[in-house]
Amino acid sequence: MEKSKKIKITLGLFYIIIVSTFLYFFFTKFTFEELTSYDFIKNNRDYFIQFKQTNLFLTSLIFLLFTIFWVIMAGFGLPIGLLAGFIFGKWFGVLILVIGMSIGASILYMIGKYFFLDFIKEKFLIKYKNLEIKFKQSEFIYLLIYRFVGGIPFAISNVLPCIFNVKVSNFFWATLIGILPQLFLVVSIGSGFEKIVDENLETPKLLDIIYSPDIYIPLIAFIGLVLITLIARKIFYKN
């Protein structure tokens, strides 16, 4: 028992080191100015689109694996969602993204359940004790609602169900279906932005971007979805 505990602690620390290292190198590789530079975005857009057109399967596989790794490393959905739409378009982008994020979330759930269960219970069990009864009533349905309403940072929401001992299969499918609406809208915005970059050699004005139907339609829908989830969240997390 003691040996098993030491192994769990060692592997848990190793995971934390990997996460910290990944985040450090990712956010030191590019400056904020580079990431928001139109020339930077334009040049990389041309590279990614050309690479995708000549190597669709390889590009899709790399992006899928990167998405899984991104989620395991505690990444959140917004930037990777915009990137999926930017590279693959609205429909194919959301397909790859939702599969990758669901797999990554499920792996992170299993990691949390095996390595950090006691820590997670200590930190969150009392606060979310009321959810335990709901999950016992109908595990999949409440997992689905839990995923849809959100309200908890994505990385934490992936490990929180550990304290309710939900099935991995229920977790995966509830995640895939529950996060699909918001991911579709985020990917649509990314796809719309790619279209704007493709059609403009020079940096477009902010109003031109906002007034583009490819941007403001999914953006309005996304805001509407947020308002719906805010209302649903108050009901779902109510004691």
N, C-alpha and C positions, 0 to 999 in steps of 0.2 A: 504493500500500500504506500509506504514511504517512498520507495523507488519510483512508483508510478506518479506520485505527486511531484517529485523532482523533475521527471521527464516532462510533465505538463508545464511546469514553471519555466523550464529551459526553452521548450518550443514556443511557449507564449511570449517570452522575452525576445526570442529570435524573430517572431512575427512583428512585434512592436518595432524592433530595430529596422526590419525591412520596410515597414510602412514609413517610419521617420526618414529613412535614407531616400526612399522614392520621392516623398514630398519635398524634401530638401533640394534634391537635384532637379526636380521638375520646375520648382519655382525660382531656382537660381539660374537655370538654363536660359530662360527668356525673361526680359524685363517687361514691365507693364507697357512701356512705350512701344516695344516691338510687337507685342501681342495685339495692340490696338492700332498699329500703323496700317493704313490702307495698302501701301505698297507691299508690306509683309504679307498681308492677307491675300492680295491679288496674285503675287508671285507663287505663294504656296497653293492657292486655288488652282492655278494652271498646272502645277506639278502633280497634285493629287488627282485632278480630273483626268489628266493624260495617263497617269499610272493606272487608274481605275479602268479606263477604256481598253487598255492593252492587257491588263492582268486583273480582271474582275474577281475571279475566284480567290486569287492570292490576296488581293486588297480586302475582300470581304472577310477572309479567314484572319488576316492580321488585325483588322479592326475588331472582329468578334473577340479574339484573344485579348486584345488590349482593353476592351470594355470589361471583360471578366476580371482582368488584373486590376483595372481602375477601381472597380467596385470593392474588390477584396482589400485594396489598399485604402479603403475608406473614402473613396472619391464620391462626389455627388453627381446627380444626373444632368444638370443644366448645361455645363460646357460640353460634355460628351454627346448630349442630345443635339445641340446646335451643330457640332462637328459632323455628326451622322447625317443630318439633313444637308449640310453644306457639301459633303462628298458624294453621298449616295442618292440624294433626292428624298422626297417625302415618304413614298411607300416602301421602297427597299430599305431606306435608312431606318425607319421605325421597326421593321422586321428584324434586322440585325441587332439593333439597339436593345429591344425589349427581350430578345433571347439572351443576349450577352449579360444584361443587367440582372435578369432573373437567375441565370446560372451563377453569376458572381455573388449575388445576394444570398443564394442558397448555400454556397460554399462558406461565405462569411458567417452565416447562421450556424453551420455545423462546427466551424472553428470556435465561435463563441460558446456554443453548447458544450464542447469538449474541454476547452482550455479555461474559459472565464466564467463558468456558470455561477460559482459562488460569489464572485465579484459583482456580476450583473444582478444577482438576487439582492445582494447587500445594498446596491445603489438604487435599484428601481422597483423592487417587489412591493414595498409599502406604497409608493407613489401610484403604481398602476395595479394595485390589488383588485380593484373593481373589474378590471378586464379579465381576470382569471375566470370569473363566473361566466362571463360572456363567451369566452373561448371554449369552456366546457359544454356550454349549451349547443353550440354549432361551430366547430373549429374552423371549417373552411369558409363559411359565410362571414364570420366575424374577422377572419384573416383578410378576406376580400375587402370588407368595409374598412378595416384598419389600414390596408394598403392604399385604398382610394382617398381617404380623408387626410392621410399624412399628419402633419403637425409636429413631427419629430424628425430631427436630422436623419438623413437616409442611412448613414452608417449605424446609428444607434437603433433605428427601427428594424434593421436587419438582425440584430442580436437580441433585442428585447423579448421576442417570442420564446427565447430559450427558457425563460422562467415559467412558461406555461406548457413546456414540453410538447409542442405541436409537431406533427409529422412533417418530414422534409418534403414529401410529395405535395401535401396541402400547402406548405409554405411556398413551394416553387410555382404552382399553378395560380394561387391567389396573388402572388407577386406579379406574375406575367399579365394577368387580366387586370389587376387593380391599378398598376402603374401605366397601363397602355394609354388611357385618355390624355393624361398630362404629357406623356412622352410624345404622342402623336402631334400635339400642338407645338411643343418645343422643336421637334424635328421639322415641322412645317415652317416655322420661323427661320430655322437654319437654311432650309431649302430656298425660301424666298430671298434670303440675303445673298445666297450664291448666285441667284439669277440677277440680282442687282449688280453684283460685282462683275459678272460676265458681260453685262450691258454697258458698263461705265469704265472707261479707261482712267478717268480722273475721279478723285474722291467725291462722291455724291453728297449733296446737302442732307442734313439730318431730317428735314421735313420731307424731302424726296423719298427717303427710306421709309419713314413712318407712313406716308400717304400711299405707298405701294400696296395694292390689294394683297400681294403675297406676304406682306408683313402685318398690316393692320387687321386683316380678317382673323388669322390665327391668334394674333395678340389680344384682340377683343374677346375671342372665344376662351383664351387662356385666363384672362381676368375674370370672365364669367365663371369659369370652372373653379378658380380660387375662391370666389365668393360662395359658391355652392359648398365647397369643401369646408370653408370656415363655419358655415351653419351646421353642416353634418358633423364636424369635429366637436362642436360644443355639446351635441346630443350624445355622440359616441363616447366621449371621455367623461361625461357627467357621472358623478358618483351615485 
